[in-house]
Amino acid sequence: MAAVGERAPDDVTLAQAAVAATRAVPGVAGISRGRYALARTFGLGGTVVEGVQLTPEPEGLHVEVHVVARLVPFPALAEAVRAAVAAALAVRGRPVTAVDVWVDALQGDATDATEEERP
């Protein structure tokens, strides 16, 4: 939680931190909006963060992250994303109860591209 007199980060700030942490994980080629249902976090003024959905729970946040993965072992990738997202949000004062990692697409080459950038 935020210190006395300090504002807690809003959902968009938290979702952006989760996206940045996820993108930094080796084996993640990009962020996906979601394959069957759109994963989004909405903020004030129409701000939207694609690929991450935050759900508040009594003990903390349940985070859903959708990724485009390179050809790497998925269990290790998912665990690295979970750890990175939990750490990024904990630093901002929000404990995480769970991080669900969805691999929505695969990218076989070494270039960075999101699902939306591909033809």
C-alpha positions in Angstrom: 0.0 0.0 0.0 1.0 3.6 -0.5 2.6 5.5 2.4 0.6 8.1 4.3 0.1 11.1 2.2 1.3 9.2 -1.0 -1.2 8.3 -3.7 -1.5 4.6 -4.6 -0.6 4.0 -8.3 -3.6 3.8 -10.6 -4.5 0.7 -12.6 -3.0 2.1 -15.8 0.3 2.8 -14.1 0.3 -0.7 -12.7 -0.6 -2.3 -16.1 2.1 -0.3 -17.8 4.6 -1.6 -15.2 3.4 -5.2 -15.8 3.8 -4.7 -19.6 7.3 -3.3 -19.2 8.4 -6.1 -16.9 6.9 -8.7 -19.2 8.7 -7.3 -22.3 12.0 -7.4 -20.5 11.7 -11.2 -20.0 13.9 -13.2 -22.4 11.7 -15.2 -24.7 8.9 -12.7 -24.8 8.6 -11.3 -28.3 5.7 -8.9 -27.6 2.4 -8.3 -25.9 -0.8 -9.6 -27.3 -4.3 -8.1 -26.9 -5.7 -11.6 -26.3 -6.6 -14.3 -28.7 -10.3 -15.1 -27.8 -11.1 -12.3 -25.4 -9.4 -8.9 -25.2 -7.3 -8.3 -22.2 -7.3 -4.6 -21.3 -6.9 -2.3 -18.4 -8.9 0.9 -18.6 -8.0 4.2 -17.0 -9.3 7.7 -16.8 -9.6 9.8 -20.0 -10.0 6.7 -22.2 -6.5 5.4 -21.5 -6.2 1.7 -22.3 -3.3 -0.7 -21.8 -3.6 -3.7 -24.1 -2.6 -7.2 -23.1 -2.9 -6.9 -19.3 -6.0 -7.3 -17.2 -5.9 -6.5 -13.5 -8.5 -7.9 -11.1 -8.5 -6.7 -7.5 -8.8 -9.4 -4.8 -8.9 -9.0 -1.0 -5.2 -10.0 -0.7 -3.9 -8.2 -3.8 -4.1 -8.2 -7.6 -4.8 -11.0 -9.9 -3.0 -10.2 -13.1 -3.6 -11.7 -16.6 -0.8 -11.1 -19.2 -1.0 -12.1 -22.8 2.3 -12.6 -24.7 3.7 -13.4 -28.1 6.5 -15.9 -27.3 9.6 -17.0 -29.0 10.4 -20.7 -29.3 11.5 -21.2 -25.7 10.3 -23.7 -23.0 6.9 -22.3 -21.9 7.0 -23.4 -18.2 10.3 -21.4 -17.7 8.9 -18.4 -19.7 5.7 -18.3 -17.7 7.6 -18.5 -14.4 9.9 -15.7 -15.4 7.0 -13.5 -16.4 5.2 -14.3 -13.1 8.2 -13.3 -11.1 8.9 -10.1 -13.1 5.3 -8.9 -12.9 5.0 -9.7 -9.2 8.2 -7.9 -8.5 7.3 -4.8 -10.6 3.9 -4.4 -8.9 5.3 -5.1 -5.4 7.8 -2.3 -5.8 4.8 0.0 -6.5 3.1 -1.2 -3.3 0.6 -3.7 -4.8 0.9 -7.3 -3.8 0.0 -9.9 -6.4 -2.0 -13.0 -5.6 -1.6 -14.6 -9.1 -0.2 -14.0 -12.5 -1.8 -15.9 -15.3 0.4 -16.0 -18.4 -1.3 -16.7 -21.8 0.8 -17.5 -24.8 -1.4 -16.2 -27.6 1.1 -16.6 -30.5 4.5 -17.8 -31.4 7.3 -16.0 -33.2 9.9 -18.2 -34.7 12.5 -15.6 -35.6 14.7 -13.3 -33.4 13.0 -10.0 -34.2 10.7 -8.2 -31.9 7.2 -7.7 -33.1 3.8 -7.7 -31.5 0.9 -9.7 -32.8 -0.6 -6.5 -34.2 2.5 -5.7 -36.2 2.4 -9.0 -38.2 0.6 -9.1 -41.5 
